[in-house]
Amino acid sequence: MNTSFRLKLVLFGFWLLFGLVIGRLFYWQVLEADQLAIAALKQHQDLKTIPASRGRILAADKSSLAANEEVFLLFADPSRLEMKADLAAEKLAFLLAGEEEEAELEETIKNRLNQPDSLWVPLRRQVSREVKKTIEELEIAGLGFERDQKRIYPEGTASAHLLGFVGHDHQGEPKGYFGLEGFYDLQLAGQPGVVRREKDASGKPILLGFSYKEEKKDGRDLLTTLDRTVQFLVERKLKEALINYGAVSGSVVVMDPDSGAILGMVSLPAYDPVTYFNFAEEDFPNPVIASSFEPGSVFKILVAASAVNEGVITSETRCLTCSGPRKIGGFEIHTWNDRYYPNSTVAEILIHSDNVGMIFVAEKLGRESFLKYLKGFGFAEPTGIDLQEEDVSPLRPAEEWKEIDLATASFGQGIAVTPLQMIRAAAVIANRGWLIDPHVVSGIIEAGEVKEIKNRLPKRVLKSSAAESVSAMMVEAVEKGEAKWAKPEGFRIAGKTGTAQIPVEGHYDKEKTIASFVGFAPAGRPRFVMLVTLKEPSSSPWGSETAAPLWFEIARELFIYWGVMPER
């Protein structure tokens, strides 16, 4: 091997070593700079988080719908631990193991106790007072407790879909999901406090060293519009109805038609927000705002209101095409009971819930005006309610609407809406023409002061005269329609039944329906507007025999509760 080659080999080795050093420095100073800085900080500083108390969710009367129960956070100072970590972990896991496996919890605690450089490591959240007392009796040096909180829901499952629940994020920190807990999570969560202290090489605090403390900021309370009595009443009646009518599920929404305040909202079956982890994910979204359905005949009141508002019909306009089935675009459309009423008025069309008659009304209105009012009633957008997970089906572009689409939509098929969109649109008729935003929270409480939440200004959709005209037709539909047998005597109620077949794989299931009833009362000066929906009732598929009686049962008790007197 000659000298020149050896020299080149040495130079190559030198440059290779130089490159490795540069690469390592680049790795330390650039790629891992943040992690190394954090590690260095941990070596001489101890960080402790002070959890903030989550805000309460209150009913309109300021009673608790969601509150906090005192529990404890178990922590350890590994530097003071006198018992072996393995033995301490075994004893603690035996007392603390709940839903998870005891062996898994024991391994987690052991790993956390084997951190001699740490002054404070969390071992278990939400330890009950009884378990805390038992652990204290073990007299294990280095363990301690801090007050913690557990979310509780005094109303149980009644308001589960409305309230949501508190789970944990990917870092293990409490976080609200769904309903009010999810929508207002930042307001409810508050801001945790922080204590930072310098420590020496052995991990003990330096008395004269750097110390910093940031106080916690507890979460704000929410004051809702919910009436606990209404909520309890609605849940009880809906539970009974699911059994009596053999329905798969159901929802009831009660709203103030003038302000949009939600007074009651229940969907069943529900879940337990405390033990949410025992339920499937599909149980969590609120069907009132996250599930669309074809509304069926309850939609007819909106088509009639649009046509009256446009001036193309009145309640006395007579149908010229109501003597039999209608053939449109290769399809033949019948009435629900195959009965026909030639020369019937628009008011009678609603009384008979006549599909053929509604096609006549929609044709008078026209496709362009029909789509204009769909948007006016708010079906092209979310309602904006202050609940997490609202989802709506978009409207088809105008150019995709064919003659048959206008015909079927006139009686509520081939169009998808959420229950909340439907009750919001019905409220336009109840409040004489205004589209309002529904809401659940009226104010946020901070330092004992209620800060009112301002909603968007209402939009005029119908003339007052048009709304009053359709309201009168709805009263007649209740007085003379198929559900008249269940109506409370002496009260003027404006309402409409609905029965919609459920679309399955491109066709309608003849056996399965969604039965509904929407209405408001007293008709002249409505105290409330309410929508009832029942999915797949087995006792009868018709809204007049299931949803309407349930609506009237709830209304009877609401009249008593609010002191609404019969008008005759």
C-alpha positions in Angstrom: 0.0 0.0 0.0 1.7 3.2 -1.1 1.9 6.4 0.8 -0.5 8.3 -1.4 -3.2 5.7 -1.0 -2.8 5.7 2.8 -3.1 9.5 2.9 -6.3 9.4 0.9 -7.7 6.8 3.2 -6.9 8.9 6.3 -8.5 12.0 4.6 -11.6 10.0 3.8 -11.9 8.8 7.4 -11.4 12.3 8.6 -14.1 13.7 6.4 -16.4 10.8 7.3 -15.9 11.5 11.0 -16.4 15.2 10.4 -19.6 14.5 8.5 -20.9 12.3 11.3 -20.1 15.0 13.9 -21.9 17.7 11.8 -24.9 15.4 11.3 -25.1 14.7 15.0 -24.9 18.4 15.8 -27.6 19.1 13.3 -29.8 16.4 14.8 -29.3 17.9 18.3 -29.6 21.5 17.5 -32.3 21.5 14.8 -34.3 18.3 14.7 -34.4 17.5 18.4 -33.9 21.0 19.7 -37.4 21.3 21.2 -37.4 17.9 22.8 -33.9 18.4 24.3 -34.9 21.8 25.6 -38.0 20.2 27.3 -35.8 17.5 28.8 -33.3 20.0 30.1 -36.2 22.0 31.6 -37.5 18.9 33.4 -34.1 18.3 34.9 -34.1 21.5 36.9 -37.8 22.5 37.0 -40.8 20.8 38.3 -44.2 21.5 36.7 -47.6 21.0 38.4 -51.0 21.6 36.9 -54.0 22.7 39.0 -57.2 21.5 37.2 -60.0 24.1 36.8 -63.5 23.4 37.9 -65.8 22.8 34.9 -68.8 25.1 34.6 -72.3 23.9 35.4 -75.2 23.6 32.9 -78.3 25.0 34.4 -82.0 24.8 33.5 -84.0 28.0 33.2 -84.8 27.9 36.9 -81.1 27.6 37.7 -81.3 24.0 38.8 -78.4 21.8 37.7 -78.6 19.7 34.5 -74.9 19.0 34.6 -72.7 19.6 37.7 -69.6 18.3 39.4 -69.2 15.9 42.2 -66.1 16.0 44.5 -63.7 13.2 43.9 -59.9 13.1 44.3 -56.7 12.9 42.2 -54.2 10.4 43.6 -50.6 11.5 43.0 -47.2 10.4 44.1 -43.8 11.9 44.9 -41.5 9.0 43.8 -38.5 10.6 45.6 -40.3 10.0 48.9 -41.6 6.6 48.2 -40.3 4.1 50.9 -42.2 1.0 49.7 -41.0 -0.8 46.6 -42.8 0.5 43.5 -43.9 -3.0 42.5 -45.6 -3.7 45.8 -47.2 -0.2 46.0 -48.5 -0.6 42.5 -50.0 -4.0 43.3 -51.8 -2.6 46.4 -53.2 0.5 44.6 -54.3 -1.4 41.5 -56.3 -3.8 43.6 -58.3 -0.8 45.1 -58.5 1.4 42.0 -59.2 -1.1 39.2 -62.6 -0.4 37.7 -63.6 -1.0 34.1 -60.1 -1.7 33.0 -58.0 -4.8 33.8 -56.2 -4.7 37.2 -52.9 -6.0 35.7 -52.9 -3.1 33.1 -53.5 -0.5 35.8 -50.8 -2.1 38.0 -48.3 -1.8 35.2 -49.2 1.9 34.6 -48.8 2.8 38.2 -45.5 0.9 38.6 -44.0 2.8 35.6 -45.1 6.1 37.0 -43.7 5.4 40.5 -40.3 4.4 38.9 -39.5 8.1 38.2 -37.2 9.1 41.0 -36.4 12.4 39.4 -40.1 13.5 39.5 -41.6 15.3 42.5 -45.2 14.8 41.3 -46.8 12.2 39.0 -50.5 11.6 38.7 -51.7 8.0 39.4 -55.5 8.1 39.2 -58.2 10.6 38.6 -61.7 10.5 40.0 -61.0 8.5 43.2 -64.1 8.4 45.4 -64.0 9.6 49.0 -64.4 6.0 50.2 -61.4 4.6 48.2 -59.4 7.7 49.3 -59.9 6.8 52.9 -58.9 3.1 52.3 -55.7 4.2 50.5 -54.8 6.6 53.3 -55.1 3.7 55.8 -52.3 1.9 53.9 -50.0 4.7 55.1 -47.8 4.6 51.9 -45.2 7.4 52.1 -45.0 9.6 49.0 -48.7 9.4 48.1 -51.1 12.4 48.2 -54.5 13.5 47.1 -55.8 16.7 45.5 -59.5 17.6 45.1 -60.7 16.7 41.6 -64.2 16.6 40.0 -66.5 14.1 38.3 -69.2 15.2 35.9 -72.7 14.2 37.0 -76.1 14.6 35.3 -78.9 14.8 37.8 -81.5 14.3 35.1 -79.9 11.0 34.0 -80.6 10.0 30.4 -83.5 12.5 29.9 -81.2 15.2 28.4 -78.3 13.0 27.2 -78.5 14.0 23.6 -79.0 17.7 24.5 -76.2 17.9 27.0 -73.6 15.6 25.6 -70.9 14.2 27.9 -67.3 14.9 29.2 -64.7 12.4 28.0 -61.0 12.8 27.5 -58.9 14.0 24.6 -55.8 12.3 23.2 -53.7 13.7 26.0 -56.0 12.4 28.7 -57.5 15.8 29.6 -61.2 16.3 30.1 -63.1 17.5 27.0 -66.7 18.0 26.2 -68.3 16.0 23.3 -71.6 16.5 21.6 -74.6 18.7 22.6 -73.9 21.6 24.9 -70.8 20.0 26.5 -69.2 19.9 23.0 -70.4 23.2 21.6 -69.5 25.3 24.7 -66.4 23.2 25.8 -64.1 26.2 25.9 -66.5 28.2 28.0 -67.2 25.3 30.4 -63.6 24.0 30.7 -62.0 27.1 32.1 -58.2 27.3 32.3 -56.0 25.1 34.6 -53.5 26.7 36.9 -49.7 26.1 36.8 -47.1 25.9 39.5 -43.4 25.8 38.3 -40.5 25.4 40.8 -36.7 24.9 40.4 -35.3 21.7 41.8 -31.8 20.4 42.5 -30.0 17.4 41.0 -31.7 15.1 43.5 -35.1 16.4 42.5 -35.8 18.4 45.7 -37.2 21.9 45.5 -34.7 24.8 45.8 -36.1 27.1 48.5 -34.6 30.3 47.1 -34.9 29.2 43.5 -37.2 30.3 40.8 -40.9 29.8 41.5 -44.0 30.7 39.4 -47.7 30.2 39.9 -50.6 31.0 37.6 -54.0 30.7 39.3 -56.6 28.5 37.7 -59.7 30.0 36.1 -62.8 28.0 36.7 -65.2 27.4 33.8 -68.3 29.5 33.3 -71.8 28.3 34.0 -74.4 28.1 31.2 -78.0 29.2 31.8 -80.3 27.4 29.4 -83.8 27.9 28.3 -84.8 24.4 29.2 -87.8 23.9 31.5 -87.2 20.9 33.7 -90.9 20.2 34.1 -91.4 20.2 30.3 -88.3 18.0 29.8 -89.4 15.5 32.4 -93.0 15.4 31.0 -91.8 14.9 27.4 -89.4 12.1 28.4 -92.1 10.3 30.3 -94.7 10.6 27.6 -92.3 9.6 24.9 -91.1 6.5 26.8 -94.8 5.4 27.2 -95.4 6.0 23.5 -92.5 3.9 22.3 -93.9 1.0 24.2 -97.6 1.6 23.4 -97.0 2.1 19.7 -94.1 -0.3 19.3 -91.9 2.4 17.8 -88.1 1.9 17.3 -87.3 5.4 18.3 -88.8 8.9 18.7 -88.2 12.5 19.3 -90.1 15.5 20.8 -89.1 19.1 20.5 -91.0 21.9 22.3 -90.0 25.5 21.4 -91.1 29.1 22.0 -92.2 30.2 18.5 -91.5 33.9 19.2 -88.0 33.6 20.6 -86.7 30.2 19.4 -86.0 29.2 22.9 -85.9 25.4 23.3 -88.1 24.5 26.2 -87.8 20.7 25.9 -85.9 18.3 23.6 -85.8 14.5 24.1 -84.8 11.7 21.8 -85.1 8.0 22.8 -83.5 5.6 23.1 -80.8 7.6 24.8 -77.5 6.8 26.6 -76.1 7.5 30.0 -73.7 10.5 29.8 -71.8 9.3 32.9 -71.0 5.8 31.5 -70.9 6.9 27.8 -68.0 4.5 27.2 -70.5 1.6 27.5 -72.4 2.8 24.4 -71.7 2.8 20.7 -70.6 5.9 18.9 -73.8 6.0 16.8 -75.8 6.5 20.0 -74.3 10.0 20.7 -75.5 12.3 17.9 -78.8 14.1 18.6 -81.4 12.8 16.1 -83.2 16.2 16.3 -80.3 18.0 14.6 -78.1 15.3 13.1 -80.6 13.0 11.4 -82.6 13.9 8.3 -86.0 12.4 7.4 -88.6 12.8 4.7 -91.3 14.8 6.6 -94.4 13.6 4.7 -97.6 15.5 5.1 -96.5 17.9 7.9 -94.6 19.6 5.0 -97.9 20.4 3.3 -98.5 23.4 5.6 -95.3 25.1 4.3 -96.2 24.5 0.6 -99.7 26.0 1.3 -98.2 28.9 3.2 -95.8 29.7 0.3 -98.6 29.6 -2.2 -100.9 31.8 -0.1 -98.1 34.3 0.5 -97.4 34.5 -3.3 -101.1 35.2 -3.8 -101.7 32.3 -6.2 -104.2 30.6 -3.9 -106.5 31.3 -0.9 -108.1 28.9 1.5 -111.1 28.9 -0.7 -109.3 28.2 -4.0 -110.8 25.0 -5.5 -108.7 22.2 -6.9 -109.4 21.5 -10.6 -107.3 18.3 -10.7 -108.5 16.4 -7.6 -111.0 14.0 -9.2 -108.5 11.0 -9.4 -104.9 10.0 -9.5 -102.3 12.2 -11.2 -100.0 10.9 -13.9 -96.7 12.8 -14.0 -93.5 11.8 -15.8 -94.4 8.1 -16.1 -95.6 7.9 -12.4 -99.1 7.7 -11.1 -99.7 9.4 -7.8 -102.6 8.5 -5.5 -104.0 9.9 -2.3 -103.0 8.0 0.9 -106.4 6.3 1.2 -107.3 6.3 -2.5 -110.2 8.6 -1.9 -110.6 11.7 -4.0 -112.4 15.0 -3.5 -113.2 16.8 -6.7 -113.4 20.6 -6.6 -112.2 20.7 -3.0 -110.9 23.9 -1.4 -107.3 24.3 -0.3 -108.5 24.2 3.3 -110.2 20.8 2.6 -107.0 19.6 0.9 -105.2 20.0 4.2 -108.1 18.4 6.2 -108.0 15.4 3.9 -104.2 15.4 3.7 -104.8 15.1 -0.1 -101.5 14.4 -2.0 -103.2 15.0 -5.4 -104.6 18.3 -4.1 -101.1 19.4 -2.9 -99.7 18.8 -6.4 -102.3 21.3 -7.6 -101.1 23.8 -5.0 -97.4 23.3 -5.9 -98.1 23.7 -9.6 -99.9 27.0 -8.8 -96.8 28.1 -6.9 -94.3 27.0 -9.5 -90.8 25.5 -9.2 -88.9 28.7 -8.9 -91.1 30.1 -6.1 -91.2 26.7 -4.4 -87.3 26.6 -4.2 -87.3 30.3 -3.1 -89.5 29.5 -0.1 -87.5 26.3 0.7 -84.6 28.6 1.3 -86.7 31.2 3.0 -87.9 28.6 5.5 -84.3 27.8 6.3 -83.9 24.4 4.6 -80.8 25.3 2.7 -78.7 25.8 5.8 -78.2 24.6 9.4 -80.4 26.3 11.9 -77.4 27.6 13.8 -78.5 26.1 17.1 -75.9 26.0 19.8 -75.4 22.3 19.9 -72.5 20.3 18.5 -72.9 18.0 15.5 -75.8 19.7 13.6 -75.9 18.3 10.1 -78.3 19.0 7.2 -78.9 17.6 3.7 -78.2 20.2 1.0 -80.9 21.1 -1.5 -80.5 19.9 -5.0 -79.6 22.5 -7.6 -82.6 24.1 -9.4 -81.8 22.5 -12.7 -82.1 19.0 -11.3 -85.7 19.5 -10.2 -88.1 17.8 -12.6 -91.9 18.0 -12.7 -92.2 14.8 -10.7 -89.8 16.1 -8.0 -92.0 19.2 -7.5 -95.0 16.9 -7.3 -93.7 14.6 -4.6 -92.0 17.3 -2.6 -95.4 19.0 -2.3 -96.5 16.3 0.1 -93.1 15.9 1.8 -91.4 13.1 -0.1 -88.2 13.2 -2.0 -86.9 16.0 0.3 -84.9 15.5 3.5 -85.1 17.8 6.6 -84.0 17.5 10.2 -86.7 17.7 12.9 -85.3 21.0 14.1 -85.5 22.5 10.6 -89.1 21.4 10.4 -90.2 22.8 13.8 -88.3 26.1 13.0 -90.2 26.4 9.7 -93.6 25.6 11.4 -92.8 28.4 13.9 -92.9 30.9 11.0 -96.6 30.2 10.7 -97.1 30.3 14.5 -95.3 33.7 15.0 -97.0 35.4 12.0 -94.2 35.1 9.4 -90.8 35.4 11.1 -87.9 32.9 10.8 -86.1 32.8 14.1 -82.9 31.0 15.3 -83.5 28.2 17.8 -81.2 28.2 20.8 -80.7 26.4 24.1 -78.4 28.8 26.1 -79.8 32.2 27.1 -76.8 33.4 29.0 -73.3 32.7 30.3 -72.7 33.2 34.0 -69.4 34.6 35.1 -68.6 36.0 38.5 -72.3 35.7 39.4 -73.4 37.9 36.5 -75.4 36.6 33.6 -74.2 37.8 30.2 -77.1 37.4 27.8 -76.4 35.8 24.4 -77.7 37.7 21.5 -79.2 35.8 18.6 -79.5 36.9 15.0 -82.4 39.1 14.1 -85.4 37.2 12.7 -86.1 37.3 9.0 -89.6 38.0 7.5 -90.7 34.9 5.4 -94.5 35.3 5.3 -96.8 38.2 5.4 -98.8 38.2 8.7 -102.1 37.7 6.8 -100.7 34.6 5.0 -99.5 33.1 8.2 -102.9 33.7 9.9 -104.7 32.2 6.9 -102.7 29.0 7.0 -103.0 28.9 10.8 -106.8 28.9 10.4 -106.5 26.0 7.9 -104.4 24.1 10.3 -107.0 24.5 13.0 -109.6 23.1 10.7 -107.3 20.2 9.9 -107.2 19.4 13.6 -110.9 19.9 14.1 -112.0 17.8 11.1 -109.0 15.6 10.3 -108.2 12.0 11.0 -106.8 12.8 14.5 -109.8 14.8 15.7 -110.8 12.0 18.2 -107.6 12.7 20.3 -107.8 16.5 20.4 -108.2 18.1 23.9 -111.7 19.7 24.0 -112.0 23.5 24.3 -108.6 24.4 22.8 -107.9 25.8 19.4 -104.9 23.9 18.2 -103.2 24.4 14.8 -101.5 21.3 13.6 -100.9 18.7 10.8 -100.3 15.0 10.9 -97.6 13.3 8.8 -96.9 9.8 7.6 -93.8 9.3 5.4 -92.6 6.0 4.0 -88.9 5.3 4.7 -86.6 5.1 1.6 -84.6 1.9 1.5 -82.1 1.2 -1.2 -83.8 3.3 -3.9 -87.4 2.5 -3.1 -89.9 3.1 -0.3 -90.6 0.4 2.3 -94.4 -0.1 2.3 -94.3 -1.3 5.9 -92.0 1.1 7.7 -92.9 4.7 8.2 -92.0 7.8 10.2 -95.2 9.2 11.9 -95.2 12.8 12.9 -97.3 15.7 14.1 -96.4 19.4 14.2 -98.5 22.1 15.7 -98.9 25.0 18.0 -101.3 26.2 20.6 -103.3 28.1 21.5 -103.7 28.9 17.8 -104.5 32.6 18.3 -101.6 33.3 20.6 -99.2 30.3 20.6 -97.5 29.4 23.9 -95.5 26.7 22.2 -94.8 24.9 19.0 -94.1 21.2 19.2 -93.0 18.4 16.8 -93.4 14.7 17.5 -91.8 12.0 15.4 -92.0 8.3 15.9 -89.9 5.9 13.8 -91.5 2.7 12.6 -94.5 2.4 14.9 -95.8 -1.1 14.7 -99.3 -0.6 16.2 -100.2 1.6 13.2 -98.1 3.3 10.5 -100.3 6.5 10.5 -99.3 9.7 12.2 -103.0 10.3 13.0 -103.1 7.2 15.2 -99.6 7.4 16.9 -97.8 10.8 16.7 -100.9 12.9 16.9 -102.3 11.3 20.1 -98.9 11.6 21.7 -98.7 15.3 20.8 -102.2 15.9 22.3 -101.3 14.0 25.5 -98.3 16.2 26.0 -100.2 19.3 25.1 -102.9 18.5 27.7 -100.3 18.5 30.5 -98.6 21.6 29.2 -101.9 23.5 29.3 -102.3 22.6 32.9 -98.7 23.3 33.8 -98.7 26.8 32.1 -102.3 27.6 33.2 -103.6 27.8 29.7 -107.4 27.9 29.9 -109.8 26.4 27.3 -111.2 29.0 24.8 -114.6 27.4 24.8 
